[in-house]
Amino acid sequence: MEYEKKAFEEMRRWQRKMMKRQSMAGRFAKKVQKKMNSYIPDKVHAFVSSSIKNMVHATLIGSEYTTQKVPAETNSLQECELMVKNAIIKYKRTAAAEGAGTGAGGILLGMADFPLLLGIKMKFLFDVASIYGFDVKDYRERLYILHLFQLAFSSEEKRHEVFSIVSDWEKYVKQLPEKEVYLEQIDWKSFQLEYRDHIDLVKMLQLVPGFGAIVGAAANYHFLDVLGETAMNGYRMRIKQRQELSR
C-alpha cells in the first residue's frame, strides 16, 4: 500500500503537469517549428504523414503488435511497474540504437526512421497495457493506447482535450461506438499532424549528414522516456478509477 500511495501521488503531479499552460519558450519554439517546416520539401511531409496514418491504422485494426502474453491481473502495482520500468529501459535502448543507425545513413535512412520509431512506440504501449492487466485484443483498449500516444505527442491544446478523455475513461468508454465502426470516428488528419508537428523540429535535424546519428539516438531515447512516463501514469489513472468505482 505504501508503494501505491507514492505511485498515485506521482500520478497526481503528472496530472497537474498535463493541464499546465505552455510556457512562453514553448510557444516560441512552436513558431520556430512552423517556420522550419515551411522549408521542408512537401514530399518529406507527405511521406511522414502517410507512414503515421498507415502504421497506426494497421495497429488498431490488426493484431500485429498485440502481445501473446496473458494479462497478469493478479500482480500488485509494484510488481507491474517493476516490469514496466524494465520495459522502458529496453525500448529506450532499442529506439536509441535505431535512431543512431538511421541517422548515420543520410536522408533516405533518416526518413525511414519515422515509421520504424512509430512501430517501436506502438509495440511498447501494447506491452505496457498487457503488463498492467489490460487486454489489448479489446478494441477499446487499443483506443486507449491511441489516446495515450496522442497525450504524449500533441500540442498543448490537443493534450488538454485528450487528457479530459483519459482522465475519465471509464465513463467515456460507455459512449464508444460498436467495434465495426469505431475507426470511422478517428480524425486521422488531426492525429498525424499533431504527431508530426510534435517531433518534426528535432527529427528533421536527423537528416543532416554527419550529425544525424547523434540527434537520432538522443531524440529517440527522449521520446521513449516521455512515452514511458505517459503510459505509466495513464494506467495508474485507470487503476485508480476502477478502485473508486468498486467501492
C-alpha positions as CSV (number, residue, x, y, z in Angstrom):
1,M,0.0,0.0,0.0
2,E,2.9,2.3,0.7
3,Y,4.1,1.9,-2.9
4,E,0.6,2.6,-4.3
5,K,0.4,5.8,-2.2
6,K,3.7,7.1,-3.7
7,A,2.7,6.0,-7.2
8,F,-0.7,7.8,-7.1
9,E,1.0,10.9,-5.7
10,E,3.4,10.9,-8.6
11,M,0.4,10.4,-10.8
12,R,-1.3,13.5,-9.4
13,R,1.8,15.6,-10.0
14,W,1.8,14.3,-13.6
15,Q,-1.9,15.2,-14.0
16,R,-1.2,18.8,-12.9
17,K,1.6,18.9,-15.5
18,M,-0.7,17.7,-18.2
19,M,-3.1,20.6,-17.6
20,K,-0.4,23.2,-17.2
21,R,-0.3,26.1,-19.7
22,Q,2.5,26.0,-22.2
23,S,5.4,28.4,-21.4
24,M,6.4,31.4,-23.4
25,A,9.5,29.5,-24.5
26,G,7.3,26.6,-25.7
27,R,5.1,28.9,-27.7
28,F,8.2,30.5,-29.3
29,A,9.6,27.1,-30.1
30,K,6.2,26.3,-31.8
31,K,6.6,29.3,-34.0
32,V,10.1,28.4,-34.9
33,Q,8.9,24.9,-35.7
34,K,6.3,26.1,-38.1
35,K,8.9,28.3,-39.9
36,M,11.3,25.3,-40.1
37,N,8.5,23.2,-41.5
38,S,8.0,25.6,-44.4
39,Y,11.5,24.9,-45.6
40,I,11.0,21.1,-45.7
41,P,10.0,19.6,-49.0
42,D,6.4,18.6,-49.4
43,K,7.4,15.0,-50.3
44,V,9.1,14.6,-46.9
45,H,6.0,15.8,-45.1
46,A,3.8,13.6,-47.2
47,F,6.0,10.5,-46.5
48,V,5.9,11.1,-42.8
49,S,2.1,11.7,-42.7
50,S,1.4,8.7,-44.8
51,S,3.6,6.5,-42.6
52,I,2.0,7.6,-39.4
53,K,-1.6,7.0,-40.7
54,N,-0.9,3.6,-42.2
55,M,1.1,2.3,-39.2
56,V,-1.4,3.4,-36.6
57,H,-4.4,2.3,-38.7
58,A,-2.9,-1.1,-39.1
59,T,-2.1,-1.4,-35.4
60,L,-5.7,-0.6,-34.4
61,I,-7.5,-3.0,-36.8
62,G,-5.0,-5.9,-36.6
63,S,-3.1,-7.9,-34.2
64,E,0.4,-7.4,-35.4
65,Y,1.5,-5.6,-32.3
66,T,-0.5,-7.4,-29.7
67,T,1.4,-9.4,-27.2
68,Q,0.9,-13.1,-26.8
69,K,1.1,-12.8,-23.1
70,V,-2.0,-13.2,-21.0
71,P,-2.6,-10.0,-18.9
72,A,-1.4,-10.6,-15.4
73,E,-4.3,-9.2,-13.3
74,T,-3.1,-10.8,-10.1
75,N,0.2,-8.8,-9.9
76,S,0.4,-5.9,-7.5
77,L,1.0,-2.4,-8.8
78,Q,4.6,-2.5,-7.6
79,E,5.2,-5.8,-9.4
80,C,3.7,-4.5,-12.6
81,E,5.7,-1.3,-12.5
82,L,8.9,-3.0,-12.0
83,M,8.3,-4.9,-15.2
84,V,7.1,-1.6,-16.9
85,K,10.3,0.2,-15.9
86,N,12.4,-2.7,-17.3
87,A,10.4,-2.4,-20.5
88,I,11.1,1.3,-20.7
89,I,14.8,0.8,-20.4
90,K,14.8,-1.9,-23.1
91,Y,12.7,0.1,-25.5
92,K,14.7,3.3,-24.9
93,R,17.9,1.4,-25.9
94,T,16.2,-0.1,-28.9
95,A,14.9,3.3,-30.1
96,A,18.3,5.0,-29.5
97,A,20.1,2.3,-31.5
98,E,17.5,2.5,-34.3
99,G,17.8,6.3,-34.3
100,A,21.6,6.3,-34.5
101,G,21.6,3.7,-37.3
102,T,19.1,5.5,-39.5
103,G,20.6,8.9,-38.6
104,A,24.0,7.9,-39.8
105,G,22.6,6.7,-43.1
106,G,21.7,10.1,-44.6
107,I,18.3,11.4,-45.8
108,L,16.8,8.1,-47.1
109,L,17.5,6.1,-44.0
110,G,16.6,9.2,-41.9
111,M,13.2,9.2,-43.4
112,A,12.8,5.5,-42.7
113,D,13.2,6.3,-39.0
114,F,9.7,7.8,-38.8
115,P,7.8,4.5,-39.4
116,L,10.4,2.4,-37.6
117,L,10.2,4.6,-34.4
118,L,6.4,4.7,-34.6
119,G,6.4,0.9,-34.6
120,I,8.7,0.7,-31.6
121,K,6.4,3.2,-29.7
122,M,3.3,1.2,-30.5
123,K,4.8,-2.1,-29.6
124,F,5.9,-0.6,-26.3
125,L,2.4,0.7,-25.5
126,F,0.9,-2.7,-26.2
127,D,3.4,-4.4,-23.9
128,V,2.8,-1.9,-21.1
129,A,-1.0,-2.4,-21.3
130,S,-0.6,-6.1,-21.0
131,I,1.7,-5.8,-18.0
132,Y,-0.9,-3.7,-16.2
133,G,-3.5,-6.4,-16.9
134,F,-5.5,-4.8,-19.8
135,D,-6.5,-6.9,-22.7
136,V,-5.2,-5.3,-25.9
137,K,-7.3,-7.6,-28.1
138,D,-10.3,-5.5,-26.9
139,Y,-10.7,-2.6,-29.4
140,R,-11.5,-0.2,-26.5
141,E,-8.0,-0.9,-25.0
142,R,-6.4,-0.2,-28.4
143,L,-8.3,3.1,-28.5
144,Y,-7.0,3.9,-25.0
145,I,-3.5,3.2,-26.3
146,L,-4.1,5.6,-29.2
147,H,-5.2,8.3,-26.7
148,L,-2.1,7.8,-24.6
149,F,0.0,8.2,-27.7
150,Q,-1.7,11.4,-28.5
151,L,-1.3,12.6,-25.0
152,A,2.4,12.1,-25.2
153,F,2.9,13.7,-28.7
154,S,0.5,16.5,-29.2
155,S,0.2,20.3,-28.9
156,E,-0.9,21.9,-25.6
157,E,-4.5,22.5,-26.9
158,K,-4.8,18.9,-28.1
159,R,-3.2,17.5,-25.0
160,H,-5.8,19.2,-22.8
161,E,-8.6,17.8,-24.9
162,V,-7.2,14.2,-24.8
163,F,-6.4,14.4,-21.1
164,S,-10.0,15.3,-20.3
165,I,-11.0,12.0,-22.0
166,V,-8.4,9.7,-20.5
167,S,-8.8,11.1,-17.0
168,D,-12.4,9.9,-17.0
169,W,-12.0,6.9,-19.4
170,E,-14.4,4.5,-17.5
171,K,-17.2,7.0,-18.2
172,Y,-16.1,7.8,-21.8
173,V,-15.8,4.1,-22.8
174,K,-19.5,3.7,-22.3
175,Q,-20.1,6.1,-25.1
176,L,-17.8,4.4,-27.6
177,P,-19.4,3.1,-30.9
178,E,-19.6,-0.5,-31.9
179,K,-16.4,-2.3,-32.8
180,E,-17.2,-2.4,-36.5
181,V,-17.4,1.4,-36.9
182,Y,-15.2,2.9,-34.2
183,L,-12.3,3.6,-36.6
184,E,-14.6,6.0,-38.6
185,Q,-14.7,8.2,-35.5
186,I,-10.9,8.9,-35.6
187,D,-9.7,12.2,-37.1
188,W,-6.7,10.8,-38.9
189,K,-5.6,14.1,-40.3
190,S,-5.5,15.8,-36.9
191,F,-3.8,12.8,-35.4
192,Q,-1.0,12.6,-37.9
193,L,-0.4,16.4,-38.0
194,E,-0.3,16.7,-34.2
195,Y,2.3,13.8,-34.0
196,R,4.3,15.0,-37.0
197,D,4.5,18.6,-35.8
198,H,5.4,17.5,-32.3
199,I,8.6,15.7,-33.5
200,D,9.4,17.5,-36.7
201,L,11.8,20.1,-35.4
202,V,14.1,17.6,-33.7
203,K,13.7,14.7,-36.1
204,M,14.4,16.8,-39.2
205,L,17.9,17.5,-37.8
206,Q,18.4,13.8,-38.0
207,L,18.5,14.2,-41.8
208,V,21.6,16.3,-41.6
209,P,24.7,14.3,-42.8
210,G,27.3,13.8,-40.1
211,F,25.0,15.0,-37.3
212,G,22.0,12.7,-37.7
213,A,23.3,9.7,-35.8
214,I,23.8,11.8,-32.6
215,V,20.4,13.5,-32.9
216,G,18.6,10.3,-33.8
217,A,19.9,8.4,-30.8
218,A,19.2,11.2,-28.3
219,A,15.8,12.1,-29.8
220,N,14.5,8.6,-29.9
221,Y,15.7,7.9,-26.3
222,H,13.9,11.0,-25.1
223,F,10.7,10.2,-27.0
224,L,10.5,6.8,-25.4
225,D,11.2,8.4,-22.0
226,V,8.2,10.7,-22.4
227,L,6.0,7.9,-23.7
228,G,7.0,5.7,-20.7
229,E,6.0,8.4,-18.2
230,T,2.7,8.9,-20.0
231,A,1.9,5.2,-20.2
232,M,2.7,4.6,-16.5
233,N,0.6,7.5,-15.3
234,G,-2.2,6.8,-17.8
235,Y,-2.6,3.3,-16.5
236,R,-2.3,4.4,-12.9
237,M,-5.3,6.6,-13.6
238,R,-7.2,3.6,-15.0
239,I,-6.4,1.5,-11.9
240,K,-7.4,4.4,-9.6
241,Q,-10.7,4.9,-11.4
242,R,-11.5,1.2,-11.1
243,Q,-10.7,1.2,-7.4
244,E,-13.1,4.1,-6.9
245,L,-15.9,2.5,-8.9
246,S,-15.6,-0.7,-7.0
247,R,-16.1,1.0,-3.6
